[in-house]
Amino acid sequence: MFMNRKTSRRHFVKQLGLAGAALALPAASYSRVLGANEKLRVASVGTGGKGWSDLLGVAASPAVEVVALCNIDSSADHLGRAAERYPSALTYADYRKMLDKSDDIDGVIVSTPDFMHAPISLSAMALGKHIFCQKPLTHTVKEARQMQLAAQKQKLVTQMCNQIQSHSAYRTAVALVHAGQIGKVLEVHSWQGGQPSWPRNIDRPAGSDPVPTTVAWDLWQGVAPRRPYKTGIYHPFNWRGWQDYGTGQLGDFGCHILDPVFKSLELTAPLELVAEAPPLKPETWTDKATVSYVFPGTERTAGDTIRVTWYDAAGVQPPAEALSSLPKSAELPKAGSILIGEKGSLIIPHVAMPKLYLKGEETEAKYDTVAGVDHYVQWADACRGEDKTTSTFDYSVPLTETVLLGTVAIRFPGQTLKWDAAKMTIPGFSQAEPFLSKEYPKGWM
Ligand SMILES: NC(=O)c1ccc[n+]([C@@H]2O[C@H](COP(=O)([O-])OP(=O)(O)OC[C@H]3O[C@@H](n4cnc5c(N)ncnc54)[C@H](O)[C@@H]3O)[C@@H](O)[C@H]2O)c1
């Protein structure tokens, strides 16, 4: 059956209650095959904040033409400076309107707050657009799985923007583990000891403030429940601390800090996890949490399973007993991971070159470094068939699901959650399952 663009997008988005099932995608929505001399025509949604550097990063490729810019805020820091930089690009406040006229768009950069990544990306994928999407890929676990299914079904080029994966530091760390420098890995500890500036552990402020004339507050709220506008509380940046919009400190940093752990150990879905955290306020995330995951062992790990423990709190570090394999001189970064192996330990700071300690040695071992690559241009090149991305949705969805499962566990401190990744269920504790997905408001999409 023929479907027009608007109908096909809506039809696709309606599949959103069916996580885990194959998505029924409309025909005639596959991506265009680009000729050798053709430019990749790119749209950017969320052109302020990190979106500004995402846009500049992708457009650094001479083979990219920026054809559309979308932002719910028309002020200089958000839509304004992007429109000035790319004056021939069409501008929009509403990404749905942009996609309804998207015949000349090949790929979409999605740099909005976390809770809008999935509706925007899924809508664009339904129309056959390649996707470069910020981390964490989605707000809920089931949205993440749908992103993977959609990308597979549509055969799209995808990249999550956990760009440090492409830096020399993380690439070198992965290569050291793969070269067997620390032997098979016994356990991993990852932490973020930095203090976020965004709101945590607070209640919703009373009242409302006038919405700036440049801001379309209803469009910003998108698929989230409606609430009054408050200056400086949600838009921009501070949405991170609110459960309706962001994913807390684990969601903000997990897809970066756990990335070299995932890549080097070739982890997939956890078998179970348990969190320690103070009780959540009704609407915000906590200011500290520990999440302990058990994954199936891999070729890179010593046992049948491997434990990976995440810690976040101001100044937090892994417990002393976890560090007993390190020489006394070893200094830990504020954020990063330590992989403890049978032949040595590897500290992977976030973001700096790794430190390798071979068993019994008091000083750092020397190693060869691996050069970095350009995470942004790699996607543009891959869309044109000239490279491959490394944070494809086949890779970044299991990583995102792991991170987001941690945010579910934080709601149930002390409760071990088993995870059935194939069925997307939490056997024996179904009370947690409603937090794996969310309803989009009726009629909004
Ligand atoms: N990879 C990294 O290192 C990194 C760093 C910072 C942020 N991020 C990610 O980037 C994303 C944005 O974070 P931020 O700090 O820039 O947030 P922000 O709130 O500062 O900026 C978001 C931008 O998107 C616009 N926007 C919001 N909703 C929109 C919508 N529905 N349609 C179009 N435009 C919309 C806003 O006006 C703003 O310009 C988040 O997912 C965040 O996790 C990643």
The ligand as an ORCA input file, in Angstrom:
! r2SCAN-3c Opt
* xyz 0 1
  N      29.181     13.119     23.361
  C      29.456     14.050     24.255
  O      30.598     14.241     24.672
  C      28.334     14.916     24.762
  C      28.599     16.093     25.457
  C      27.508     16.891     25.846
  C      26.220     16.481     25.550
  N      26.008     15.304     24.899
  C      24.644     14.865     24.543
  O      24.148     15.783     23.590
  C      22.738     15.937     23.757
  C      22.420     17.421     23.975
  O      23.031     17.825     25.182
  P      23.326     19.382     25.431
  O      24.134     19.482     26.653
  O      23.856     19.993     24.191
  O      21.836     19.917     25.695
  P      21.306     21.419     25.522
  O      19.997     21.463     26.182
  O      22.384     22.361     25.960
  O      21.177     21.590     23.954
  C      20.191     20.894     23.220
  C      19.866     21.674     21.974
  O      18.797     21.020     21.302
  C      17.713     21.947     21.129
  N      16.493     21.158     21.204
  C      15.885     20.651     22.306
  N      14.814     19.922     21.965
  C      14.734     19.965     20.615
  C      13.830     19.401     19.672
  N      12.812     18.609     20.046
  N      14.024     19.689     18.364
  C      15.047     20.467     17.964
  N      15.943     21.027     18.819
  C      15.778     20.759     20.131
  C      17.883     22.965     22.225
  O      17.268     24.188     21.942
  C      19.409     23.088     22.260
  O      19.872     23.939     21.238
  C      22.360     15.055     24.929
  O      21.892     13.814     24.486
  C      23.668     14.867     25.683
  O      23.717     13.662     26.413
  C      27.032     14.532     24.504
*
